[in-house]
Amino acid sequence: MYAQFEQQPAAPAPARAEAFTFGEPVPVTDLADFLYTGCWMMNARWYEPPIDLPALAKMYRATAHHGSGLQVKRNILSRSFIPHPLLGRRAFRELVTDYLVFGNAYLEQVRGQLGRLLDLRPARAKYVRRGTEVGQFWWVTNWQLPNEFERDSVIHLLEPDINQEIYGVPDYLGAMQSILLNENATLFRRKYYLNGSHAGFVMYVSDAAQNQEDIDAMREALKNSKGVGNFRNLFLHSPNGKKDGVQIIPISEVAAKDEFANIKNTTRDDTLAGHRVPPQLMGIIPNNTGGFGDIEKAARVFVTNELEPLQAVFEEINDIVGERVVRFRPYDLSGTADERLPME
């Protein structure tokens, strides 16, 4: 007769030390969509811009401060612009917006059969490509079906780039990381609130007085606290419980609140620095008791240092056309300037 022995489970392997790393630091946004690629030839007919233009277009309204920083420049320039029969107010606003967002602006010269200039028509910078031949430009909404502009009919204004001279690049590229981080922080907080899981802690129960029914009841109560708009209080009664038998361990929820405000404020300041726009012109409330200073002085310095050089860029159109199409009235905060000056 053989003795039957119950097979014993194998003893677990002893724990051992393990070393590992988390890899190199990776930025929240690695600028893959905006990677500067340089100008490269497409089908031997036109050059592609060094920055992805559709990505710049999407980023235009990514944050309130980025879009407003561009819009305040456009609005002041449009207010001081004197319309011309060849270039009206709406066309000028379109031209300025393209230049500020993409660093490029294009005007198509529409001429009659006798060569007389009839109109200056803005062409969307997002879809215009510079051809490989002199004076050649293409309209490319679909790279398989491009349309060529009439030779030497397009005026190209650009923000100079230090790496090439075919296309311009916007001068806010240095603030792009902060702009995207600001957007990411906002999206993260929206997802947090939409998710509805606001417990933000670990409930650790080690009290021997608790029975399984009590544990199940606590688990059900925690589950019911999840949902959109649910901020519910929980009550726990533990007779004869010991100190620290039930512990609430926060999971960085409080720190997340403070970090969100810090990220938003820091990235906001970086964005305004990239646009060089005074904060008082953006409606920002100062954190210090002294405020930002005289808003009128800040506006005049801003116009002198930032917008008058931009006006000079658009006055290059006059040199190309041979006529004073672009004119600006002096900047005036009183609101008494005559905005209906006769058009040339």
DRENDO-1510 file (C-alpha; in Angstrom, 1 decimal, always signed):
<recs>
REC; n; res; u; v; w
REC; 1; MET; +0.0; +0.0; +0.0 .
REC; 2; TYR; +1.5; +3.2; -1.1 .
REC; 3; ALA; +1.1; +6.3; +1.1 .
REC; 4; GLN; -0.5; +9.2; -0.7 .
REC; 5; PHE; +1.2; +12.5; -0.2 .
REC; 6; GLU; -0.5; +15.8; -0.9 .
REC; 7; GLN; +1.6; +17.9; -3.3 .
REC; 8; GLN; +2.8; +21.0; -1.6 .
REC; 9; PRO; +2.9; +24.3; -3.6 .
REC; 10; ALA; +6.3; +25.4; -4.5 .
REC; 11; ALA; +7.9; +28.1; -2.3 .
REC; 12; PRO; +7.9; +31.5; -3.9 .
REC; 13; ALA; +11.2; +32.8; -5.2 .
REC; 14; PRO; +12.8; +35.3; -2.9 .
REC; 15; ALA; +12.5; +38.9; -3.8 .
REC; 16; ARG; +15.4; +40.4; -5.6 .
REC; 17; ALA; +16.5; +44.0; -6.2 .
REC; 18; GLU; +15.9; +45.5; -9.6 .
REC; 19; ALA; +17.2; +48.7; -11.0 .
REC; 20; PHE; +15.6; +50.5; -13.9 .
REC; 21; THR; +15.3; +54.0; -15.3 .
REC; 22; PHE; +12.5; +56.1; -16.7 .
REC; 23; GLY; +14.4; +57.2; -19.8 .
REC; 24; GLU; +15.3; +60.7; -20.9 .
REC; 25; PRO; +13.0; +63.6; -20.1 .
REC; 26; VAL; +10.4; +64.1; -22.9 .
REC; 27; PRO; +8.5; +67.4; -23.3 .
REC; 28; VAL; +4.7; +67.3; -23.1 .
REC; 29; THR; +4.6; +68.3; -26.8 .
REC; 30; ASP; +7.6; +67.5; -28.9 .
REC; 31; LEU; +6.7; +69.9; -31.7 .
REC; 32; ALA; +6.5; +66.9; -34.2 .
REC; 33; ASP; +3.7; +68.8; -36.0 .
REC; 34; PHE; +5.8; +72.0; -36.2 .
REC; 35; LEU; +9.2; +70.5; -36.9 .
REC; 36; TYR; +11.3; +72.9; -39.0 .
REC; 37; THR; +12.0; +70.9; -42.1 .
REC; 38; GLY; +13.4; +73.5; -44.4 .
REC; 39; CYS; +12.0; +74.3; -47.8 .
REC; 40; TRP; +11.9; +71.3; -50.1 .
REC; 41; MET; +10.8; +70.9; -53.6 .
REC; 42; MET; +7.4; +69.4; -54.4 .
REC; 43; ASN; +7.0; +67.8; -57.9 .
REC; 44; ALA; +9.7; +70.2; -59.2 .
REC; 45; ARG; +6.9; +72.9; -59.4 .
REC; 46; TRP; +6.8; +74.5; -56.0 .
REC; 47; TYR; +8.5; +74.6; -52.6 .
REC; 48; GLU; +6.8; +73.4; -49.4 .
REC; 49; PRO; +7.0; +75.7; -46.4 .
REC; 50; PRO; +9.4; +74.9; -43.6 .
REC; 51; ILE; +6.6; +74.9; -41.0 .
REC; 52; ASP; +3.3; +72.9; -41.3 .
REC; 53; LEU; +0.8; +75.6; -42.2 .
REC; 54; PRO; -2.4; +73.6; -41.4 .
REC; 55; ALA; -0.9; +73.0; -37.9 .
REC; 56; LEU; -0.3; +76.8; -37.4 .
REC; 57; ALA; -3.9; +77.4; -38.5 .
REC; 58; LYS; -5.3; +75.0; -35.9 .
REC; 59; MET; -3.1; +76.6; -33.2 .
REC; 60; TYR; -4.5; +80.1; -33.9 .
REC; 61; ARG; -7.4; +79.5; -31.5 .
REC; 62; ALA; -5.6; +77.0; -29.2 .
REC; 63; THR; -5.6; +79.4; -26.3 .
REC; 64; ALA; -7.3; +82.7; -25.5 .
REC; 65; HIS; -4.0; +84.6; -25.1 .
REC; 66; HIS; -2.4; +83.4; -28.3 .
REC; 67; GLY; -5.3; +84.3; -30.5 .
REC; 68; SER; -6.0; +87.6; -28.7 .
REC; 69; GLY; -2.3; +88.6; -29.0 .
REC; 70; LEU; -2.6; +88.3; -32.8 .
REC; 71; GLN; -6.0; +89.9; -32.9 .
REC; 72; VAL; -5.1; +93.0; -30.9 .
REC; 73; LYS; -2.4; +93.7; -33.4 .
REC; 74; ARG; -4.7; +93.2; -36.3 .
REC; 75; ASN; -7.4; +95.4; -34.8 .
REC; 76; ILE; -5.1; +98.3; -34.1 .
REC; 77; LEU; -3.7; +98.1; -37.6 .
REC; 78; SER; -7.2; +97.9; -39.2 .
REC; 79; ARG; -8.3; +100.9; -37.2 .
REC; 80; SER; -5.5; +103.1; -38.5 .
REC; 81; PHE; -5.7; +101.8; -42.1 .
REC; 82; ILE; -7.1; +104.1; -44.7 .
REC; 83; PRO; -9.1; +102.1; -47.3 .
REC; 84; HIS; -8.3; +102.4; -51.0 .
REC; 85; PRO; -10.3; +101.5; -54.1 .
REC; 86; LEU; -7.8; +98.7; -54.8 .
REC; 87; LEU; -7.6; +97.5; -51.2 .
REC; 88; GLY; -10.6; +97.7; -48.9 .
REC; 89; ARG; -10.9; +97.2; -45.1 .
REC; 90; ARG; -11.9; +93.6; -45.3 .
REC; 91; ALA; -9.2; +92.6; -47.7 .
REC; 92; PHE; -6.6; +94.4; -45.5 .
REC; 93; ARG; -7.8; +92.5; -42.4 .
REC; 94; GLU; -7.5; +89.2; -44.2 .
REC; 95; LEU; -4.0; +90.2; -45.3 .
REC; 96; VAL; -2.9; +91.2; -41.8 .
REC; 97; THR; -4.3; +88.0; -40.2 .
REC; 98; ASP; -2.4; +85.8; -42.7 .
REC; 99; TYR; +0.8; +87.7; -42.1 .
REC; 100; LEU; +0.6; +87.4; -38.3 .
REC; 101; VAL; -0.5; +83.8; -38.1 .
REC; 102; PHE; +1.7; +82.3; -40.9 .
REC; 103; GLY; +4.5; +84.9; -41.3 .
REC; 104; ASN; +3.4; +85.1; -45.0 .
REC; 105; ALA; +0.8; +87.2; -46.8 .
REC; 106; TYR; -0.1; +87.2; -50.5 .
REC; 107; LEU; -1.9; +89.7; -52.7 .
REC; 108; GLU; -2.9; +88.9; -56.3 .
REC; 109; GLN; -2.8; +91.7; -58.7 .
REC; 110; VAL; -5.9; +91.6; -60.9 .
REC; 111; ARG; -5.3; +93.5; -64.2 .
REC; 112; GLY; -7.5; +94.3; -67.2 .
REC; 113; GLN; -6.8; +93.4; -70.8 .
REC; 114; LEU; -4.8; +96.7; -71.2 .
REC; 115; GLY; -2.7; +96.0; -68.2 .
REC; 116; ARG; -4.4; +98.4; -65.8 .
REC; 117; LEU; -4.5; +97.3; -62.2 .
REC; 118; LEU; -8.1; +96.7; -61.2 .
REC; 119; ASP; -7.9; +95.1; -57.8 .
REC; 120; LEU; -5.6; +93.7; -55.1 .
REC; 121; ARG; -7.1; +90.4; -54.0 .
REC; 122; PRO; -5.8; +88.6; -50.9 .
REC; 123; ALA; -4.9; +84.9; -51.4 .
REC; 124; ARG; -5.0; +82.6; -48.4 .
REC; 125; ALA; -1.4; +82.0; -47.2 .
REC; 126; LYS; -2.4; +78.5; -46.0 .
REC; 127; TYR; -2.8; +77.4; -49.6 .
REC; 128; VAL; -0.3; +79.5; -51.6 .
REC; 129; ARG; +3.0; +77.9; -52.6 .
REC; 130; ARG; +6.0; +79.6; -54.1 .
REC; 131; GLY; +7.0; +78.1; -57.4 .
REC; 132; THR; +10.5; +76.9; -58.4 .
REC; 133; GLU; +10.6; +79.5; -61.2 .
REC; 134; VAL; +11.0; +83.3; -60.7 .
REC; 135; GLY; +7.6; +85.0; -60.3 .
REC; 136; GLN; +5.7; +81.7; -60.1 .
REC; 137; PHE; +3.1; +81.0; -57.4 .
REC; 138; TRP; +0.7; +78.1; -57.0 .
REC; 139; TRP; -2.8; +77.7; -55.4 .
REC; 140; VAL; -2.7; +74.3; -53.7 .
REC; 141; THR; -5.8; +73.2; -51.8 .
REC; 142; ASN; -5.2; +69.7; -53.3 .
REC; 143; TRP; -1.7; +68.8; -54.4 .
REC; 144; GLN; -3.1; +66.7; -57.2 .
REC; 145; LEU; -5.0; +69.6; -58.7 .
REC; 146; PRO; -2.9; +72.7; -58.3 .
REC; 147; ASN; -3.7; +76.0; -60.1 .
REC; 148; GLU; -0.9; +78.4; -61.1 .
REC; 149; PHE; -1.3; +82.1; -60.7 .
REC; 150; GLU; -0.5; +84.4; -63.6 .
REC; 151; ARG; +3.2; +85.0; -63.7 .
REC; 152; ASP; +4.5; +88.0; -61.7 .
REC; 153; SER; +0.9; +88.7; -60.4 .
REC; 154; VAL; +1.4; +87.8; -56.7 .
REC; 155; ILE; +2.9; +90.1; -54.1 .
REC; 156; HIS; +4.6; +88.2; -51.3 .
REC; 157; LEU; +5.1; +89.7; -47.9 .
REC; 158; LEU; +7.1; +87.6; -45.4 .
REC; 159; GLU; +8.5; +87.7; -42.0 .
REC; 160; PRO; +12.2; +87.0; -42.6 .
REC; 161; ASP; +13.7; +83.6; -41.6 .
REC; 162; ILE; +17.3; +83.2; -40.8 .
REC; 163; ASN; +17.6; +79.8; -42.5 .
REC; 164; GLN; +16.1; +80.5; -46.0 .
REC; 165; GLU; +14.5; +83.3; -48.1 .
REC; 166; ILE; +11.7; +81.5; -49.8 .
REC; 167; TYR; +9.1; +81.6; -47.1 .
REC; 168; GLY; +8.6; +83.6; -43.9 .
REC; 169; VAL; +8.0; +82.1; -40.4 .
REC; 170; PRO; +5.9; +83.7; -37.6 .
REC; 171; ASP; +7.9; +85.4; -34.9 .
REC; 172; TYR; +6.0; +83.7; -32.1 .
REC; 173; LEU; +7.6; +80.3; -32.7 .
REC; 174; GLY; +9.7; +80.6; -29.5 .
REC; 175; ALA; +6.5; +80.7; -27.4 .
REC; 176; MET; +4.9; +77.7; -29.2 .
REC; 177; GLN; +5.8; +75.2; -26.4 .
REC; 178; SER; +4.1; +77.4; -23.8 .
REC; 179; ILE; +1.0; +77.9; -26.1 .
REC; 180; LEU; +0.6; +74.2; -26.5 .
REC; 181; LEU; +1.2; +73.4; -22.8 .
REC; 182; ASN; -1.4; +76.0; -21.9 .
REC; 183; GLU; -3.9; +74.2; -24.2 .
REC; 184; ASN; -3.0; +70.8; -22.8 .
REC; 185; ALA; -3.5; +71.9; -19.2 .
REC; 186; THR; -7.0; +73.2; -20.0 .
REC; 187; LEU; -7.9; +70.0; -21.9 .
REC; 188; PHE; -6.6; +67.9; -19.0 .
REC; 189; ARG; -8.8; +69.7; -16.5 .
REC; 190; ARG; -11.8; +69.4; -18.8 .
REC; 191; LYS; -11.3; +65.7; -19.1 .
REC; 192; TYR; -10.9; +65.5; -15.3 .
REC; 193; TYR; -14.3; +67.1; -14.7 .
REC; 194; LEU; -16.1; +65.3; -17.5 .
REC; 195; ASN; -14.8; +62.0; -16.1 .
REC; 196; GLY; -16.4; +62.8; -12.8 .
REC; 197; SER; -14.0; +60.7; -10.7 .
REC; 198; HIS; -13.3; +63.3; -8.0 .
REC; 199; ALA; -12.5; +61.1; -5.0 .
REC; 200; GLY; -8.8; +61.9; -5.4 .
REC; 201; PHE; -7.7; +59.6; -2.6 .
REC; 202; VAL; -7.1; +56.0; -1.5 .
REC; 203; MET; -9.2; +54.7; +1.4 .
REC; 204; TYR; -7.0; +52.4; +3.4 .
REC; 205; VAL; -8.9; +50.2; +5.9 .
REC; 206; SER; -6.9; +48.0; +8.4 .
REC; 207; ASP; -9.3; +48.0; +11.2 .
REC; 208; ALA; -10.1; +44.5; +12.4 .
REC; 209; ALA; -13.5; +45.6; +13.6 .
REC; 210; GLN; -14.8; +46.0; +10.1 .
REC; 211; ASN; -16.7; +43.1; +8.6 .
REC; 212; GLN; -17.2; +42.2; +4.9 .
REC; 213; GLU; -20.7; +43.8; +4.8 .
REC; 214; ASP; -19.2; +47.1; +6.0 .
REC; 215; ILE; -16.5; +46.9; +3.4 .
REC; 216; ASP; -19.0; +46.2; +0.6 .
REC; 217; ALA; -21.1; +49.1; +1.7 .
REC; 218; MET; -18.1; +51.5; +1.6 .
REC; 219; ARG; -17.1; +50.2; -1.8 .
REC; 220; GLU; -20.6; +50.8; -3.1 .
REC; 221; ALA; -20.7; +54.3; -1.7 .
REC; 222; LEU; -17.5; +55.1; -3.4 .
REC; 223; LYS; -18.7; +53.8; -6.7 .
REC; 224; ASN; -21.8; +55.9; -6.4 .
REC; 225; SER; -19.7; +59.1; -5.9 .
REC; 226; LYS; -18.5; +58.7; -9.5 .
REC; 227; GLY; -20.3; +60.7; -12.2 .
REC; 228; VAL; -20.6; +64.1; -13.8 .
REC; 229; GLY; -21.3; +66.7; -11.1 .
REC; 230; ASN; -21.3; +64.3; -8.2 .
REC; 231; PHE; -19.4; +65.6; -5.2 .
REC; 232; ARG; -20.8; +63.5; -2.4 .
REC; 233; ASN; -19.9; +63.3; +1.3 .
REC; 234; LEU; -19.2; +59.9; +2.8 .
REC; 235; PHE; -20.1; +58.8; +6.4 .
REC; 236; LEU; -18.3; +56.0; +8.1 .
REC; 237; HIS; -19.2; +54.6; +11.6 .
REC; 238; SER; -16.6; +52.2; +13.1 .
REC; 239; PRO; -17.5; +51.1; +16.6 .
REC; 240; ASN; -14.5; +50.0; +18.7 .
REC; 241; GLY; -12.3; +51.0; +15.8 .
REC; 242; LYS; -8.6; +51.8; +16.4 .
REC; 243; LYS; -6.8; +54.9; +15.7 .
REC; 244; ASP; -5.6; +55.0; +12.0 .
REC; 245; GLY; -7.7; +51.9; +11.3 .
REC; 246; VAL; -9.3; +53.9; +8.4 .
REC; 247; GLN; -7.0; +56.3; +6.6 .
REC; 248; ILE; -7.6; +58.6; +3.7 .
REC; 249; ILE; -4.5; +59.0; +1.5 .
REC; 250; PRO; -4.7; +61.9; -1.0 .
REC; 251; ILE; -3.3; +61.3; -4.5 .
REC; 252; SER; -1.8; +64.7; -5.3 .
REC; 253; GLU; -5.3; +66.2; -6.0 .
REC; 254; VAL; -4.5; +69.3; -4.0 .
REC; 255; ALA; -1.1; +69.7; -5.7 .
REC; 256; ALA; -2.8; +69.3; -9.1 .
REC; 257; LYS; -5.1; +72.3; -8.4 .
REC; 258; ASP; -2.1; +74.5; -7.5 .
REC; 259; GLU; +0.0; +73.2; -10.5 .
REC; 260; PHE; -2.8; +74.0; -12.9 .
REC; 261; ALA; -2.9; +77.6; -11.9 .
REC; 262; ASN; +0.9; +77.9; -12.0 .
REC; 263; ILE; +1.0; +76.3; -15.5 .
REC; 264; LYS; -1.7; +78.6; -16.8 .
REC; 265; ASN; -0.1; +81.7; -15.5 .
REC; 266; THR; +3.4; +80.9; -16.6 .
REC; 267; THR; +2.5; +79.8; -20.1 .
REC; 268; ARG; +0.3; +82.9; -20.4 .
REC; 269; ASP; +3.2; +85.1; -19.6 .
REC; 270; ASP; +5.4; +83.3; -22.0 .
REC; 271; THR; +2.8; +83.7; -24.8 .
REC; 272; LEU; +2.5; +87.4; -24.2 .
REC; 273; ALA; +6.2; +87.8; -24.2 .
REC; 274; GLY; +6.4; +85.9; -27.5 .
REC; 275; HIS; +3.8; +88.4; -29.0 .
REC; 276; ARG; +5.3; +91.3; -27.1 .
REC; 277; VAL; +1.9; +92.5; -26.1 .
REC; 278; PRO; +1.4; +94.4; -22.8 .
REC; 279; PRO; -0.8; +92.5; -20.4 .
REC; 280; GLN; -3.1; +95.4; -19.7 .
REC; 281; LEU; -4.1; +95.5; -23.4 .
REC; 282; MET; -5.3; +91.8; -23.0 .
REC; 283; GLY; -7.6; +92.4; -20.1 .
REC; 284; ILE; -5.4; +90.5; -17.7 .
REC; 285; ILE; -6.0; +91.2; -14.0 .
REC; 286; PRO; -2.7; +92.0; -12.2 .
REC; 287; ASN; -1.7; +89.9; -9.2 .
REC; 288; ASN; +0.1; +92.7; -7.4 .
REC; 289; THR; -1.4; +95.7; -5.8 .
REC; 290; GLY; +0.6; +98.1; -7.9 .
REC; 291; GLY; -1.0; +97.0; -11.2 .
REC; 292; PHE; +0.5; +97.2; -14.6 .
REC; 293; GLY; +0.8; +101.0; -14.8 .
REC; 294; ASP; -0.7; +103.5; -17.1 .
REC; 295; ILE; -2.6; +101.7; -19.9 .
REC; 296; GLU; -2.4; +104.6; -22.3 .
REC; 297; LYS; +1.4; +104.8; -22.0 .
REC; 298; ALA; +1.7; +101.1; -22.6 .
REC; 299; ALA; -0.6; +101.3; -25.6 .
REC; 300; ARG; +1.5; +104.1; -27.2 .
REC; 301; VAL; +4.8; +102.3; -26.6 .
REC; 302; PHE; +3.3; +99.1; -28.0 .
REC; 303; VAL; +2.1; +100.9; -31.2 .
REC; 304; THR; +5.5; +102.7; -31.6 .
REC; 305; ASN; +7.7; +99.7; -31.1 .
REC; 306; GLU; +5.6; +96.9; -32.6 .
REC; 307; LEU; +2.8; +98.2; -34.9 .
REC; 308; GLU; +4.6; +101.0; -36.7 .
REC; 309; PRO; +7.2; +98.5; -38.0 .
REC; 310; LEU; +4.3; +96.2; -39.1 .
REC; 311; GLN; +2.8; +99.2; -41.0 .
REC; 312; ALA; +6.1; +99.6; -42.8 .
REC; 313; VAL; +5.9; +96.0; -43.9 .
REC; 314; PHE; +2.6; +96.5; -45.6 .
REC; 315; GLU; +3.7; +99.8; -47.1 .
REC; 316; GLU; +6.1; +97.7; -49.2 .
REC; 317; ILE; +3.0; +97.1; -51.4 .
REC; 318; ASN; +3.2; +100.7; -52.5 .
REC; 319; ASP; +6.8; +100.2; -53.8 .
REC; 320; ILE; +5.7; +97.2; -55.8 .
REC; 321; VAL; +2.5; +98.6; -57.2 .
REC; 322; GLY; +3.8; +102.1; -57.8 .
REC; 323; GLU; +0.9; +103.8; -56.0 .
REC; 324; ARG; +0.0; +104.7; -52.4 .
REC; 325; VAL; -2.5; +101.9; -51.9 .
REC; 326; VAL; -1.6; +101.4; -48.2 .
REC; 327; ARG; -1.8; +104.4; -45.9 .
REC; 328; PHE; -2.3; +104.7; -42.1 .
REC; 329; ARG; -3.6; +107.6; -40.0 .
REC; 330; PRO; -1.7; +108.5; -36.8 .
REC; 331; TYR; -2.5; +106.4; -33.8 .
REC; 332; ASP; -5.0; +108.3; -31.6 .
REC; 333; LEU; -6.7; +107.1; -28.4 .
REC; 334; SER; -9.1; +109.9; -28.2 .
REC; 335; GLY; -11.4; +108.5; -30.8 .
REC; 336; THR; -11.8; +111.8; -32.6 .
REC; 337; ALA; -9.7; +110.9; -35.6 .
REC; 338; ASP; -11.7; +111.1; -38.9 .
REC; 339; GLU; -12.1; +107.5; -40.1 .
REC; 340; ARG; -13.7; +108.5; -43.3 .
REC; 341; LEU; -10.9; +110.2; -45.1 .
REC; 342; PRO; -11.2; +110.5; -48.9 .
REC; 343; MET; -9.8; +107.5; -50.7 .
REC; 344; GLU; -7.2; +107.9; -53.4 .
</recs>
